[in-house]
C-alpha cells in the first residue's frame, strides 16, 4: 500500500504535491489516512506540522 511505502521514508526530506499546493519539509508521520510534514517558515524559522490527506496527494518526492 501507498502508506507502507511512505513509512519507509520517515525522517527524510520530502516534497508532497497535491492539485492545490506543494509542501516541502520532513516526513514525520504516516497513518492510513494522512501524512504529516514538518515545514519551516522561511521568514520566521519556526516549524509547523502540516497534515495532508492521502486522498489528495498527487505524488511524493524524497530528497537524499
N, CA, C and O atoms as CSV, one atom per row, in Angstrom:
chain,resi,resn,atom,element,x,y,z
A,1,UNK,N,N,0.825,-1.181,0.000
A,1,UNK,CA,C,0.000,0.000,0.000
A,1,UNK,C,C,0.876,1.254,0.000
A,1,UNK,O,O,2.046,1.225,0.382
A,2,UNK,N,N,0.277,2.334,-0.435
A,2,UNK,CA,C,0.967,3.613,-0.549
A,2,UNK,C,C,1.539,4.077,0.794
A,2,UNK,O,O,2.675,4.545,0.860
A,3,UNK,N,N,0.749,3.945,1.860
A,3,UNK,CA,C,1.210,4.430,3.167
A,3,UNK,C,C,2.382,3.606,3.697
A,3,UNK,O,O,3.235,4.139,4.407
A,4,UNK,N,N,2.439,2.316,3.366
A,4,UNK,CA,C,3.573,1.495,3.805
A,4,UNK,C,C,4.868,1.957,3.151
A,4,UNK,O,O,5.915,1.995,3.798
A,5,UNK,N,N,4.801,2.301,1.896
A,5,UNK,CA,C,5.979,2.831,1.196
A,5,UNK,C,C,6.414,4.152,1.824
A,5,UNK,O,O,7.608,4.389,2.008
A,6,UNK,N,N,5.461,5.004,2.150
A,6,UNK,CA,C,5.789,6.285,2.775
A,6,UNK,C,C,6.439,6.089,4.145
A,6,UNK,O,O,7.365,6.822,4.492
A,7,UNK,N,N,5.979,5.129,4.918
A,7,UNK,CA,C,6.544,4.872,6.257
A,7,UNK,C,C,8.032,4.534,6.193
A,7,UNK,O,O,8.772,4.818,7.134
A,8,UNK,N,N,8.467,3.936,5.103
A,8,UNK,CA,C,9.878,3.600,4.942
A,8,UNK,C,C,10.750,4.844,4.822
A,8,UNK,O,O,11.975,4.753,4.908
A,9,UNK,N,N,10.132,6.003,4.624
A,9,UNK,CA,C,10.874,7.247,4.426
A,9,UNK,C,C,10.673,8.255,5.557
A,9,UNK,O,O,10.977,9.437,5.393
A,10,UNK,N,N,10.168,7.801,6.694
A,10,UNK,CA,C,10.001,8.700,7.837
A,10,UNK,C,C,11.340,9.340,8.201
A,10,UNK,O,O,12.373,8.671,8.224
A,11,UNK,N,N,11.308,10.620,8.481
A,11,UNK,CA,C,12.520,11.355,8.852
A,11,UNK,C,C,13.285,11.932,7.675
A,11,UNK,O,O,14.278,12.633,7.872
A,12,UNK,N,N,12.849,11.655,6.468
A,12,UNK,CA,C,13.540,12.164,5.280
A,12,UNK,C,C,12.912,13.466,4.792
A,12,UNK,O,O,11.728,13.733,5.000
A,13,UNK,N,N,13.753,14.266,4.133
A,13,UNK,CA,C,13.238,15.473,3.481
A,13,UNK,C,C,12.360,15.036,2.327
A,13,UNK,O,O,12.706,14.126,1.573
A,14,UNK,N,N,11.216,15.697,2.197
A,14,UNK,CA,C,10.240,15.276,1.202
A,14,UNK,C,C,9.510,16.466,0.601
A,14,UNK,O,O,9.523,17.568,1.149
A,15,UNK,N,N,8.885,16.224,-0.515
A,15,UNK,CA,C,8.023,17.208,-1.157
A,15,UNK,C,C,6.715,16.492,-1.488
A,15,UNK,O,O,6.707,15.491,-2.205
A,16,UNK,N,N,5.620,17.013,-0.962
A,16,UNK,CA,C,4.294,16.438,-1.196
A,16,UNK,C,C,3.549,17.374,-2.144
A,16,UNK,O,O,3.422,18.571,-1.882
A,17,UNK,N,N,3.062,16.817,-3.239
A,17,UNK,CA,C,2.381,17.618,-4.249
A,17,UNK,C,C,0.915,17.204,-4.314
A,17,UNK,O,O,0.589,16.025,-4.454
A,18,UNK,N,N,0.041,18.199,-4.209
A,18,UNK,CA,C,-1.399,17.989,-4.357
A,18,UNK,C,C,-1.862,18.873,-5.517
A,18,UNK,O,O,-1.076,19.684,-6.007
A,19,UNK,N,N,-3.086,18.744,-5.962
A,19,UNK,CA,C,-3.574,19.632,-7.024
A,19,UNK,C,C,-3.596,21.110,-6.604
A,19,UNK,O,O,-3.592,21.994,-7.461
A,20,UNK,N,N,-3.619,21.380,-5.289
A,20,UNK,CA,C,-3.747,22.761,-4.817
A,20,UNK,C,C,-2.467,23.394,-4.304
A,20,UNK,O,O,-2.354,24.620,-4.298
A,21,UNK,N,N,-1.495,22.593,-3.869
A,21,UNK,CA,C,-0.265,23.163,-3.314
A,21,UNK,C,C,0.855,22.136,-3.314
A,21,UNK,O,O,0.632,20.937,-3.479
A,22,UNK,N,N,2.078,22.652,-3.121
A,22,UNK,CA,C,3.265,21.819,-2.947
A,22,UNK,C,C,3.845,22.137,-1.584
A,22,UNK,O,O,3.980,23.303,-1.212
A,23,UNK,N,N,4.187,21.100,-0.845
A,23,UNK,CA,C,4.654,21.244,0.528
A,23,UNK,C,C,6.002,20.555,0.659
A,23,UNK,O,O,6.152,19.401,0.257
A,24,UNK,N,N,6.987,21.254,1.219
A,24,UNK,CA,C,8.312,20.666,1.422
A,24,UNK,C,C,8.660,20.677,2.897
A,24,UNK,O,O,8.330,21.618,3.619
A,25,UNK,N,N,9.330,19.623,3.338
A,25,UNK,CA,C,9.747,19.523,4.730
A,25,UNK,C,C,10.200,18.116,5.050
A,25,UNK,O,O,10.661,17.389,4.170
A,26,UNK,N,N,10.070,17.728,6.320
A,26,UNK,CA,C,10.480,16.405,6.778
A,26,UNK,C,C,9.236,15.581,7.072
A,26,UNK,O,O,8.332,16.028,7.779
A,27,UNK,N,N,9.202,14.384,6.527
A,27,UNK,CA,C,8.076,13.477,6.761
A,27,UNK,C,C,8.185,12.940,8.182
A,27,UNK,O,O,9.138,12.233,8.509
A,28,UNK,N,N,7.203,13.275,9.033
A,28,UNK,CA,C,7.306,12.867,10.441
A,28,UNK,C,C,6.261,11.846,10.863
A,28,UNK,O,O,6.431,11.200,11.897
A,29,UNK,N,N,5.180,11.676,10.098
A,29,UNK,CA,C,4.159,10.690,10.472
A,29,UNK,C,C,3.373,10.256,9.251
A,29,UNK,O,O,3.153,11.026,8.317
A,30,UNK,N,N,2.955,8.990,9.287
A,30,UNK,CA,C,2.108,8.427,8.229
A,30,UNK,C,C,1.043,7.571,8.902
A,30,UNK,O,O,1.354,6.709,9.724
A,31,UNK,N,N,-0.209,7.815,8.546
A,31,UNK,CA,C,-1.311,6.958,9.006
A,31,UNK,C,C,-1.981,6.373,7.767
A,31,UNK,O,O,-1.550,6.630,6.642
A,32,UNK,N,N,-3.016,5.599,7.971
A,32,UNK,CA,C,-3.734,5.031,6.827
A,32,UNK,C,C,-4.524,6.092,6.075
A,32,UNK,O,O,-5.014,5.831,4.976
A,33,UNK,N,N,-4.656,7.296,6.656
A,33,UNK,CA,C,-5.456,8.346,6.029
A,33,UNK,C,C,-4.678,9.611,5.681
A,33,UNK,O,O,-5.149,10.415,4.876
A,34,UNK,N,N,-3.482,9.808,6.276
A,34,UNK,CA,C,-2.789,11.081,6.061
A,34,UNK,C,C,-1.293,10.967,6.304
A,34,UNK,O,O,-0.804,9.985,6.861
A,35,UNK,N,N,-0.580,12.003,5.870
A,35,UNK,CA,C,0.837,12.169,6.206
A,35,UNK,C,C,0.991,13.494,6.935
A,35,UNK,O,O,0.195,14.414,6.749
A,36,UNK,N,N,2.018,13.582,7.761
A,36,UNK,CA,C,2.335,14.833,8.438
A,36,UNK,C,C,3.742,15.237,8.038
A,36,UNK,O,O,4.685,14.453,8.148
A,37,UNK,N,N,3.869,16.481,7.570
A,37,UNK,CA,C,5.151,17.013,7.138
A,37,UNK,C,C,5.490,18.218,8.008
A,37,UNK,O,O,4.677,19.127,8.172
A,38,UNK,N,N,6.699,18.213,8.562
A,38,UNK,CA,C,7.160,19.344,9.369
A,38,UNK,C,C,7.866,20.324,8.432
A,38,UNK,O,O,8.897,20.013,7.837
A,39,UNK,N,N,7.284,21.506,8.321
A,39,UNK,CA,C,7.833,22.543,7.446
A,39,UNK,C,C,8.479,23.640,8.279
A,39,UNK,O,O,8.220,23.760,9.476
A,40,UNK,N,N,9.317,24.431,7.637
A,40,UNK,CA,C,9.940,25.581,8.285
A,40,UNK,C,C,9.436,26.838,7.612
A,40,UNK,O,O,9.462,26.951,6.386
A,41,UNK,N,N,8.976,27.785,8.416
A,41,UNK,CA,C,8.506,29.062,7.890
A,41,UNK,C,C,9.718,29.891,7.468
A,41,UNK,O,O,10.573,30.182,8.305
A,42,UNK,N,N,9.817,30.279,6.198
A,42,UNK,CA,C,11.010,30.974,5.714
A,42,UNK,C,C,11.296,32.294,6.429
A,42,UNK,O,O,12.461,32.612,6.670
A,43,UNK,N,N,10.295,33.049,6.766
A,43,UNK,CA,C,10.513,34.356,7.375
A,43,UNK,C,C,10.809,34.276,8.865
A,43,UNK,O,O,11.482,35.148,9.413
A,44,UNK,N,N,10.305,33.229,9.525
A,44,UNK,CA,C,10.389,33.174,10.982
A,44,UNK,C,C,11.304,32.074,11.501
A,44,UNK,O,O,11.740,32.136,12.651
A,45,UNK,N,N,11.604,31.075,10.689
A,45,UNK,CA,C,12.443,29.977,11.122
A,45,UNK,C,C,11.748,29.009,12.060
A,45,UNK,O,O,12.383,28.083,12.564
A,46,UNK,N,N,10.461,29.199,12.305
A,46,UNK,CA,C,9.713,28.291,13.160
A,46,UNK,C,C,9.168,27.136,12.333
A,46,UNK,O,O,8.974,27.262,11.124
A,47,UNK,N,N,8.923,26.007,12.998
A,47,UNK,CA,C,8.378,24.859,12.285
A,47,UNK,C,C,6.874,24.781,12.469
A,47,UNK,O,O,6.309,25.302,13.430
A,48,UNK,N,N,6.250,24.114,11.516
A,48,UNK,CA,C,4.810,23.880,11.559
A,48,UNK,C,C,4.554,22.483,11.020
A,48,UNK,O,O,5.111,22.108,9.988
A,49,UNK,N,N,3.723,21.712,11.698
A,49,UNK,CA,C,3.357,20.382,11.233
A,49,UNK,C,C,2.080,20.482,10.414
A,49,UNK,O,O,1.051,20.956,10.896
A,50,UNK,N,N,2.160,20.025,9.160
A,50,UNK,CA,C,1.031,20.116,8.243
A,50,UNK,C,C,0.551,18.702,7.927
A,50,UNK,O,O,1.335,17.844,7.523
A,51,UNK,N,N,-0.731,18.475,8.114
A,51,UNK,CA,C,-1.339,17.169,7.832
A,51,UNK,C,C,-1.990,17.216,6.451
A,51,UNK,O,O,-2.773,18.117,6.151
A,52,UNK,N,N,-1.654,16.231,5.617
A,52,UNK,CA,C,-2.187,16.157,4.262
A,52,UNK,C,C,-2.901,14.817,4.095
A,52,UNK,O,O,-2.290,13.770,4.309
A,53,UNK,N,N,-4.172,14.827,3.720
A,53,UNK,CA,C,-4.877,13.553,3.481
A,53,UNK,C,C,-4.245,12.788,2.309
A,53,UNK,O,O,-3.893,13.379,1.288
A,54,UNK,N,N,-4.108,11.483,2.471
A,54,UNK,CA,C,-3.535,10.666,1.389
A,54,UNK,C,C,-4.342,10.799,0.100
A,54,UNK,O,O,-3.778,10.776,-0.995
A,55,UNK,N,N,-5.640,10.936,0.228
A,55,UNK,CA,C,-6.503,11.004,-0.953
A,55,UNK,C,C,-6.258,12.248,-1.801
A,55,UNK,O,O,-6.652,12.282,-2.967
A,56,UNK,N,N,-5.619,13.264,-1.241
A,56,UNK,CA,C,-5.379,14.485,-2.013
A,56,UNK,C,C,-3.958,14.570,-2.573
A,56,UNK,O,O,-3.621,15.549,-3.239
A,57,UNK,N,N,-3.128,13.569,-2.317
A,57,UNK,CA,C,-1.732,13.604,-2.778
A,57,UNK,C,C,-1.651,13.122,-4.226
A,57,UNK,O,O,-2.127,12.037,-4.561
A,58,UNK,N,N,-1.033,13.952,-5.081
A,58,UNK,CA,C,-0.790,13.564,-6.469
A,58,UNK,C,C,0.481,12.720,-6.555
A,58,UNK,O,O,0.492,11.668,-7.193
A,59,UNK,N,N,1.563,13.191,-5.902
A,59,UNK,CA,C,2.789,12.407,-5.813
A,59,UNK,C,C,3.670,12.945,-4.699
A,59,UNK,O,O,3.462,14.049,-4.195
A,60,UNK,N,N,4.671,12.131,-4.320
A,60,UNK,CA,C,5.606,12.484,-3.266
A,60,UNK,C,C,7.018,12.290,-3.812
A,60,UNK,O,O,7.311,11.309,-4.495
A,61,UNK,N,N,7.874,13.240,-3.497
A,61,UNK,CA,C,9.282,13.173,-3.933
A,61,UNK,C,C,10.149,13.191,-2.673
A,61,UNK,O,O,9.887,13.966,-1.753
A,62,UNK,N,N,11.186,12.337,-2.625
A,62,UNK,CA,C,12.106,12.300,-1.498
A,62,UNK,C,C,13.468,12.802,-1.936
A,62,UNK,O,O,13.900,12.559,-3.063
A,63,UNK,N,N,14.143,13.508,-1.032
A,63,UNK,CA,C,15.466,14.052,-1.310
A,63,UNK,C,C,16.500,13.288,-0.482
A,63,UNK,O,O,16.328,13.098,0.722
A,64,UNK,N,N,17.548,12.865,-1.127
A,64,UNK,CA,C,18.602,12.148,-0.410
A,64,UNK,C,C,19.856,12.955,-0.326
A,64,UNK,O,O,20.846,12.499,0.247
